[in-house]
Amino acid sequence: SITKERTEVILQGTSSLDPNDPTAVWEEFEFKCKPGDVRRRPCLISPYHYRLDWLMWFAAFQTYEQNEWIIHLAGKLLAQEEETLSLLATNPFAGRDPP
């Protein structure tokens, strides 16, 4: 069955020294095929899926405790690991200090 609503996991980072500051600007890491920017053309690679994007979809149905790999993914994004960043469509912190 297909659900009528779709919950999404969105990974964001900020360059703000205080992430709790209401003026902190949070920037989203875009995935190659996971729904995101509504102005972006949909990704069609049927019958295949980008594995990370597919896992992100299923992770939204559960808690992070049930998907511990998300914590590791976030750590790799914070460390600006090139291999991990290559799995994403955009890195909002490219050429800048990591979030």
N, C-alpha and C positions, 0 to 999 in steps of 0.2 A: 504494500500500500504506500501511497505518497501522502505526506502530511500537508496540511493547508498552510501551516506556518513553518518558517525555517529559522532556527536559532543558529547564530554564527559566532565562532570564536574569532576575535579580532586582536591581533598583536600590535601594540603601539609602544613607542618610546618617546622620551622627552630629553631635551638638552638642558632643561631647567635645573638649577642647583637644588631647588625645592619642588619635588614632584607634587606636593600637596598644595602648592601655590595656585590659586584660582586663575592666575594669568599664564600658567604653564601651557605651552603649546605641545600637544601630543600629536605625533605623526605616525601614520599607519604603514606597516610593512605590507606591501601588496603581493599576493600570490599569483602564480601564472594563470591558474584556471579557477580558483575559488572565487565565488561572487564577491564583488567589492565595489569599485567605482562604477556607478550606473551609466556613466558616459563611455566606459570602456566596451569595446566590442566583445561579445561572448566568445569564450574559448571552445572550439569544437574540434575534438580529437577522437571522436567516437570510433571504435568501441573502447578506446583506452582512456585512462585517467592518469593525471599526475599523482603519484602515490601520496605525497605530502598533502596536497590539496584534498584528496579523498579522505585521508585520516583526519584532517581538520574538520571535515563535515561530520564524521562520526563522533569526534571528540565533543562536539556541541551537544550531543545527546546525553553526555555523562559528566562527571565531575573530574577535576584535574587529578584527584587521587586515583581515579580509575585509568588515567592516561598520563602516567608520570613522564612520558617522553616529551610532553609539552614543556615541562620545567627545564629539561635538558636543551630543548630547542631554544627557549628564551635565553638561557645562559650562553648558548653559542651565538645568538644574535647580539647579545650585550657585548660579547668578546669580539664581534665583527669577524667571525670565522668565515673565510672566503668560500670554503666548500659548502657551508650551510647557506650563505647568502646567494650562492649560485642556484639554489632551488627556488628562489623567489623572483618575482617579476621586477620589483623595485626595492631599493634600500634607501630610505629617506635620509640616512646619515652618511651616504657615500661622500668621501672627501672631507668629512667633518669628524670631530671627536665622537666616540660611541655614546649611545644614550646612557 
